[in-house]
């Protein structure tokens, strides 16, 4: 696992590439899946590791007051630039390793492809602390399956990703 400053540097570079070629929001299949399962009662959401803010904007477009946080200053800048003056939407610089979870608690907390950048135990504790009683937590991340017994699942995952 890379130290967080190195992760931030990587994502600042990715943000620069995104900023040089802004396109309409395209959600990943995982993000579309999460959106289909947003609880009807959700009124306030937190997107941790929001990146360019695509999912954050999609949640706000549903009338959910949404806060997106990311450790990369340039990602936050891109997210803000893409959002413009969008009501019910805020972006903040934040680091799950050093910052306390935002409060008050949220009806919905989402984290897509971020958890593998920090110790999982710490990430889950941070995310859980932000969920209001009766709220929902969605964590989607990459999985590395090692060993011979996972070869069929890995091969199938590879094939599906190529077909998409």
C-alpha positions as CSV (number, residue, x, y, z in Angstrom):
1,X,0.0,0.0,0.0
2,X,1.4,3.4,-1.0
3,X,1.7,6.2,1.6
4,X,-1.2,8.6,1.4
5,X,1.0,11.5,0.0
6,X,2.0,9.3,-2.9
7,X,-1.7,8.4,-3.5
8,X,-2.6,12.1,-3.5
9,X,0.2,12.9,-6.0
10,X,-1.1,10.1,-8.3
11,X,-4.7,11.4,-8.2
12,X,-3.6,15.0,-8.6
13,X,-2.0,13.8,-11.9
14,X,-5.2,12.0,-12.9
15,X,-7.2,15.1,-12.1
16,X,-4.9,17.2,-14.4
17,X,-5.6,14.7,-17.2
18,X,-9.4,14.9,-16.6
19,X,-9.3,18.7,-16.4
20,X,-7.6,18.9,-19.8
21,X,-10.4,16.9,-21.4
22,X,-13.7,17.4,-19.5
23,X,-16.5,15.2,-20.7
24,X,-20.1,14.6,-19.5
25,X,-20.4,12.5,-16.4
26,X,-20.1,8.8,-17.2
27,X,-20.9,6.6,-14.2
28,X,-19.2,3.2,-13.9
29,X,-21.4,0.1,-13.7
30,X,-20.7,-0.1,-9.9
31,X,-21.8,3.5,-9.5
32,X,-25.0,2.9,-11.5
33,X,-25.7,-0.2,-9.3
34,X,-25.3,1.8,-6.2
35,X,-27.6,4.5,-7.5
36,X,-30.3,1.9,-8.2
37,X,-30.1,0.9,-4.5
38,X,-30.2,4.3,-2.8
39,X,-32.8,4.2,-0.1
40,X,-35.9,6.3,-0.7
41,X,-35.4,7.9,2.8
42,X,-31.9,9.3,2.0
43,X,-31.8,13.0,2.3
44,X,-28.2,13.6,3.2
45,X,-25.3,11.7,1.6
46,X,-21.5,11.6,1.9
47,X,-19.3,10.4,-1.0
48,X,-15.8,9.5,0.4
49,X,-13.1,9.5,-2.2
50,X,-15.4,11.3,-4.6
51,X,-12.7,11.9,-7.2
52,X,-14.1,14.0,-10.1
53,X,-17.5,14.0,-8.4
54,X,-19.6,12.2,-10.9
55,X,-21.4,10.0,-8.4
56,X,-21.7,13.0,-6.0
57,X,-23.4,15.0,-8.7
58,X,-25.7,12.1,-9.5
59,X,-26.8,11.9,-5.9
60,X,-27.4,15.6,-5.7
61,X,-29.4,15.5,-8.9
62,X,-31.8,13.1,-7.1
63,X,-32.5,15.8,-4.5
64,X,-30.1,14.4,-1.9
65,X,-27.9,17.0,-0.1
66,X,-24.5,15.6,-0.9
67,X,-21.0,16.2,0.4
68,X,-18.1,14.8,-1.6
69,X,-14.6,14.6,0.0
70,X,-11.3,13.6,-1.5
71,X,-7.7,13.8,-0.4
72,X,-6.6,15.1,-3.8
73,X,-6.8,18.9,-4.0
74,X,-6.9,18.8,-7.8
75,X,-9.7,16.2,-7.8
76,X,-11.7,18.5,-5.6
77,X,-11.0,21.4,-8.0
78,X,-12.1,19.3,-11.0
79,X,-15.3,18.2,-9.1
80,X,-16.1,21.8,-8.3
81,X,-15.5,23.0,-11.8
82,X,-17.7,20.2,-13.3
83,X,-20.5,21.0,-10.8
84,X,-20.8,24.7,-11.2
85,X,-23.4,26.3,-9.0
86,X,-25.2,23.1,-8.2
87,X,-27.6,23.3,-5.2
88,X,-27.4,20.6,-2.5
89,X,-23.8,19.8,-3.4
90,X,-20.5,20.5,-1.6
91,X,-17.0,19.3,-2.1
92,X,-14.3,19.4,0.6
93,X,-10.7,18.3,0.8
94,X,-10.5,15.5,3.4
95,X,-8.3,12.5,4.3
96,X,-9.8,9.4,6.0
97,X,-6.4,8.7,7.7
98,X,-6.1,12.1,9.5
99,X,-9.5,13.8,9.6
100,X,-12.5,13.0,11.8
101,X,-15.6,11.9,9.9
102,X,-17.8,14.9,8.9
103,X,-20.8,15.4,11.1
104,X,-23.6,15.4,11.6
105,X,-24.2,11.8,10.4
106,X,-25.5,10.9,6.9
107,X,-28.5,8.8,5.7
108,X,-26.2,7.4,3.0
109,X,-22.4,7.0,2.9
110,X,-20.8,5.8,-0.2
111,X,-17.2,5.0,-1.1
112,X,-16.3,3.7,-4.6
113,X,-12.8,2.4,-5.3
114,X,-11.2,4.2,-2.4
115,X,-10.8,1.7,0.4
116,X,-7.8,-0.1,-1.0
117,X,-5.7,3.1,-0.6
118,X,-5.8,2.9,3.2
119,X,-5.9,0.3,5.9
120,X,-9.4,-1.3,5.5
121,X,-10.0,-1.4,9.3
122,X,-9.5,2.4,9.5
123,X,-11.5,3.1,6.4
124,X,-14.5,1.1,7.6
125,X,-14.4,2.7,11.0
126,X,-14.3,6.2,9.4
127,X,-17.2,5.4,7.0
128,X,-19.3,3.7,9.7
129,X,-18.9,6.7,12.0
130,X,-20.5,9.0,9.4
131,X,-23.7,6.9,9.0
132,X,-26.8,8.1,10.9
133,X,-28.8,5.5,12.8
134,X,-30.9,3.7,10.3
135,X,-28.7,4.9,7.5
136,X,-27.0,3.0,4.7
137,X,-23.3,2.4,4.0
138,X,-22.1,1.3,0.5
139,X,-18.5,0.3,0.0
140,X,-17.4,-0.8,-3.5
141,X,-13.8,-1.6,-4.1
142,X,-11.4,-3.7,-6.1
143,X,-10.6,-7.2,-5.0
144,X,-7.4,-9.2,-5.6
145,X,-8.0,-12.9,-5.5
146,X,-4.7,-14.8,-5.2
147,X,-4.2,-18.5,-5.5
148,X,-5.1,-21.3,-7.8
149,X,-8.6,-21.7,-6.5
150,X,-9.5,-18.2,-7.7
151,X,-8.3,-18.7,-11.3
152,X,-11.8,-19.4,-12.7
153,X,-13.4,-16.3,-11.0
154,X,-10.4,-14.1,-12.1
155,X,-10.7,-15.4,-15.7
156,X,-14.4,-14.8,-15.8
157,X,-13.9,-11.3,-14.4
158,X,-11.3,-10.6,-17.0
159,X,-13.5,-11.8,-19.8
160,X,-16.5,-9.8,-18.6
161,X,-14.4,-6.6,-18.3
162,X,-13.1,-7.1,-21.9
163,X,-16.6,-7.7,-23.3
164,X,-17.9,-4.5,-21.8
